[in-house]
Amino acid sequence: MGNGDAKRKTTKARHPIGVVSSRTGLPQDVLRAWERRYAAVTPHRTDTGRRLYSDHDLEKLRFLKLAVESGRRISDVANLSVEELQTLVHEDVTAGVTAAPSRAEGGNGRAPGRYVEIALTAIENLEGGELDRLLRQASVDLSPPTLRNEVVRPLLETVGERWRTGSLRIAHEHLATAVIRSFLGALRLNGQGAPGSGTVIVATPAGQRHELGALLAAMAALEVGWDAIYLGPDLPAAEIAASARQRGARAVALSIVCPANDPRVAEELRELRSLLGDSTAIFAGGAAAQSYDSVIAEIAGRRIEEPHFFQSALEAT
């Protein structure tokens, strides 16, 4: 096959979006969002509006996924060429291999998992000062992505799970929440997103006082370049909606943990949709969110089960 034939094959639009999603591992809503918001690729449109992608599009999307997984924002890399992306990904992988010992272990030789273990002991002993000191030490020893993904997030998830199973008391959960909230605030939890990114309001609705899930949601939003405005727990729908309007938020994310099937929460969700109108996306997650599936569907919201699903949903918003 000559060079011309090879080039025509590379640029020929022949892959439907389902095939591209399967081959790249990118959800279809993310593919559409990357096209719409960042012009990462421009697939061919058939007469019926179906998207068809070329081999070149497929290759670029694979490298974009690798770049984003390395910690880069899609807004920063979407318009790079395949060659530039390939070089960037290679550099990230090389840096990841050579820097692994320094990232996996802090300056004192402590691995991220060890930080989590010691932090849990501090929480069990109700030693808030020790927990704060440990988190601040981790922020010095570890890179920001490692701190978020291998220390703070597992710690929040473990505390939440232990509280639900009864191996930690409410007092332990409250102490952990207070310290971690303060620590994340010092790290600019309410961070400024990338240029062109959206704003998401994160809170728990009225009657919902457990905020670990909301903290996780705010962190997940920050990781994909969104401006996450964290408002905290037990907030009436009117306050959430007013904040969303003031900041021009494109989305609201709610954590619903306990209790389940609370008529008050259901009414708060309905009121929130009424106040926001139809243009603002509403996401709900948490241990009790499933019990409100009918209401979430009624208000055209979306229930989120995992942080990475939330990130994909934001990308598609």
Helices and strands as residue ranges (DSSP letters): H 3-11, E 15-16, H 17-24, H 28-38, E 44-45, E 51-53, H 55-69, H 74-77, H 82-104, H 112-124, H 128-141, H 144-147, I 148-152, H 153-165, H 170-186, E 199-205, H 212-223, E 227-235, H 237-247, E 251-255, H 263-276, E 281-285, G 289-292, H 293-298, E 302-304, H 307-315
